[in-house]
């Protein structure tokens, strides 16, 4: 494994976490294939399905056994949002990112697990259940893609000179983002994708820039940001400063993710 510094977690634990992510993916697919989504609306009017909760419990129960000293912050556990006030290091999970994509049956949803330390996302795991792919890595540690058969490849961003490949949300392409895209003077190609797949497309060398000028939460971005940084990319606020985690406000600022 190519890495420039010691992993933030033991390699044996990394393998256990990969297995856990596959289990969460299986829990999501079981609901997806059954068609019994049991969709409800949360207090903020965002949808939640049986699959969100199934993956949540797989991850929370698994992490509590594997790393009992590291608490877990999850989108599906509002009481956990206070954990960053007391802990420097914690897991941050989005059990099912792209719930709207999941409900619409377009296959573009992911499962996300990030390790946060001192307000930074340092390592992430993102599974793409339908494609049977798992991405993992972090800044200074490299980024990798592995399939269900066990084939593993290191991935790297590849900035294309022309046209600039802009990737944007399928569900949240708002006027601010549209204006940003239209202001780009060089020839460009617009690609659309759901969930944290947008970060992964850049990490895989398939896109160049992802402007997000619409609301996201910390759990939406942390795992994929770590992987993108491991692949040689960056995620910065619109003023060029770093995107940080563990804020009192769970919403992210607007940001630009890009291949360097």
C-alpha positions in Angstrom: 0.0 0.0 0.0 1.4 3.4 -1.0 1.2 5.8 1.9 3.4 8.6 3.1 2.7 8.3 6.8 1.4 5.9 9.3 -2.3 5.1 9.0 -4.5 6.7 11.6 -6.0 3.3 12.3 -4.4 -0.1 12.5 -4.4 -2.1 9.2 -6.3 -5.0 10.9 -9.0 -2.5 12.0 -9.1 -1.1 8.5 -9.9 -4.6 7.1 -12.7 -5.0 9.8 -14.1 -1.6 8.8 -14.2 -2.6 5.1 -16.2 -5.7 6.1 -18.5 -3.6 8.2 -19.1 -1.3 5.2 -20.0 -4.3 3.0 -22.5 -5.4 5.7 -24.1 -1.9 5.7 -24.3 -2.0 1.9 -26.0 -5.4 2.0 -28.6 -4.0 4.5 -29.3 -1.2 2.2 -29.7 -3.4 -0.9 -32.0 -5.8 0.9 -34.5 -3.0 1.4 -33.8 -1.5 -2.0 -34.5 -4.8 -3.8 -37.6 -5.6 -1.6 -39.3 -2.3 -2.6 -40.6 -1.9 0.9 -38.9 1.4 1.7 -41.2 2.5 4.5 -40.5 6.2 3.7 -41.2 8.8 6.4 -40.4 12.5 6.8 -38.1 13.7 9.6 -38.6 16.9 11.5 -36.7 18.9 8.9 -38.9 17.4 6.2 -36.1 15.3 4.7 -37.0 11.7 3.9 -35.8 8.7 5.8 -36.4 5.0 4.8 -36.1 1.6 6.3 -32.7 1.3 4.6 -31.3 4.5 6.3 -32.1 3.0 9.7 -30.9 -0.5 8.8 -27.5 0.8 7.7 -27.4 3.1 10.8 -27.8 0.1 13.2 -25.3 -2.0 11.3 -22.6 0.7 11.5 -23.3 1.9 15.1 -23.4 -1.7 16.5 -20.3 -2.7 14.5 -18.3 0.4 15.5 -19.2 0.0 19.2 -17.6 -3.4 19.1 -14.6 -2.5 16.9 -13.7 0.8 18.5 -15.6 1.1 21.8 -13.6 4.2 22.8 -14.5 6.2 19.7 -18.1 7.6 19.9 -20.3 7.7 16.8 -22.1 10.7 15.4 -24.9 9.7 13.0 -27.4 11.6 10.9 -30.0 9.2 12.2 -29.3 9.9 15.9 -30.0 13.5 16.8 -28.7 13.0 20.3 -25.3 12.2 19.0 -24.8 15.7 17.5 -23.5 16.9 20.9 -20.6 14.4 20.9 -18.1 16.8 19.1 -18.5 19.2 22.1 -16.7 16.6 24.3 -14.6 14.5 22.0 -11.7 15.3 19.7 -11.9 12.1 17.8 -15.2 10.4 16.7 -16.8 8.6 13.8 -19.2 10.5 11.6 -21.6 8.5 9.5 -24.3 9.0 6.9 -25.8 5.6 6.6 -27.6 6.3 3.4 -26.5 9.4 1.4 -28.8 10.2 -1.4 -32.0 9.1 0.1 -33.9 10.9 -2.7 -31.9 9.0 -5.3 -32.7 5.8 -3.4 -36.4 6.5 -3.4 -36.3 7.4 -7.1 -34.6 4.1 -7.8 -31.7 5.6 -9.8 -29.0 3.6 -8.0 -26.9 6.7 -7.2 -26.7 6.5 -3.4 -23.9 5.7 -1.0 -23.0 4.7 2.6 -20.5 6.9 4.3 -18.1 6.5 7.3 -15.5 9.1 8.3 -13.0 9.4 11.1 -12.9 13.0 12.4 -9.9 14.2 14.5 -9.4 17.7 15.8 -12.0 19.2 13.4 -10.5 17.5 10.3 -11.7 14.5 8.3 -8.7 12.3 8.2 -10.0 9.0 6.8 -13.1 7.9 5.0 -15.0 4.9 3.7 -17.7 5.2 1.0 -19.5 2.2 -0.4 -21.7 2.3 -3.6 -24.1 -0.6 -2.9 -25.5 -1.1 -6.4 -22.1 -1.0 -8.1 -20.6 -3.2 -5.4 -17.7 -0.8 -4.9 -16.0 0.5 -1.8 -13.7 3.5 -1.7 -11.4 4.4 1.2 -8.5 6.6 2.1 -7.4 10.0 3.4 -5.1 12.9 2.9 -1.5 11.7 3.1 -2.7 8.1 3.0 -3.7 7.6 -0.6 -7.1 6.6 -2.0 -8.3 3.2 -3.1 -11.2 1.5 -4.8 -12.1 -2.2 -4.2 -14.8 -4.3 -5.7 -16.7 -7.1 -4.0 -14.4 -9.7 -5.6 -11.5 -8.1 -3.8 -9.7 -6.4 -6.7 -8.2 -3.2 -5.3 -6.8 -0.2 -7.3 -5.2 3.0 -6.1 -7.0 6.0 -7.6 -5.8 9.5 -8.4 -7.4 12.7 -9.7 -6.6 13.7 -13.3 -7.4 17.3 -14.1 -8.5 17.7 -17.7 -7.4 20.8 -19.5 -10.4 21.1 -21.8 -13.3 20.8 -21.6 -13.5 21.4 -17.8 -15.7 18.6 -16.5 -18.1 20.1 -13.9 -20.0 17.7 -11.8 -23.2 18.8 -10.0 -26.1 17.4 -8.0 -29.1 15.7 -9.7 -31.4 16.8 -6.9 -30.0 20.2 -5.7 -28.9 22.1 -8.8 -29.9 25.5 -7.5 -29.6 29.0 -9.1 -26.4 29.8 -7.3 -24.7 26.7 -8.6 -26.1 27.2 -12.1 -24.7 30.8 -12.1 -21.3 29.6 -11.0 -21.2 27.0 -13.8 -22.4 29.5 -16.4 -19.6 32.0 -15.4 -16.9 29.5 -16.3 -15.3 30.9 -19.5 -13.5 27.8 -20.7 -15.2 25.1 -22.6 -17.0 22.8 -20.1 -18.9 19.6 -19.8 -21.7 19.2 -17.2 -22.0 15.9 -15.5 -24.7 15.1 -12.9 -24.6 12.6 -10.2 -26.3 12.0 -6.8 -24.9 11.7 -3.3 -21.2 11.6 -2.4 -20.6 10.0 -5.8 -19.7 13.5 -7.0 -16.5 13.5 -4.9 -15.7 10.0 -6.0 -16.0 10.8 -9.7 -13.3 13.5 -9.2 -11.2 11.0 -7.1 -11.5 8.5 -10.0 -10.3 11.0 -12.5 -13.7 11.3 -14.2 -14.5 14.9 -13.3 -12.6 18.1 -12.5 -14.6 20.3 -10.2 -17.7 20.1 -8.0 -19.1 23.4 -6.9 -21.6 23.1 -4.0 -23.4 26.4 -3.5 -26.3 24.8 -1.7 -26.8 23.4 1.8 -25.1 20.1 2.9 -24.5 18.7 6.3 -21.1 17.5 7.7 -22.1 13.8 7.4 -22.8 14.3 3.7 -19.2 15.3 2.9 -16.7 14.0 5.5 -16.0 10.5 4.2 -15.8 11.4 0.5 -13.7 14.5 1.2 -11.1 12.4 3.0 -11.0 10.0 0.0 -10.8 12.9 -2.5 -7.9 14.4 -0.6 -6.2 11.0 -0.6 -6.5 11.0 -4.3 -4.8 14.3 -4.7 -7.8 16.6 -4.7 -9.0 19.4 -2.4 -12.2 20.6 -0.8 -12.2 24.3 0.1 -14.7 26.9 1.2 -15.4 29.5 -1.5 -12.9 31.9 0.3 -10.2 29.2 -0.1 -10.1 28.2 3.6 -10.5 24.5 4.7 -13.8 22.8 5.3 -13.8 21.8 9.0 -15.9 19.5 11.1 -17.4 19.4 14.6 -18.9 22.9 14.3 -21.8 24.0 16.5 -23.7 24.3 13.3 -24.0 20.9 11.4 -24.5 22.7 8.1 -21.4 23.0 5.8 -20.5 26.3 4.2 -20.6 26.5 0.4 -17.5 24.7 -1.0 -15.6 23.8 -4.1 -14.2 20.3 -4.5 -11.6 19.9 -7.2 -8.9 17.9 -8.8 -5.5 19.7 -8.4 
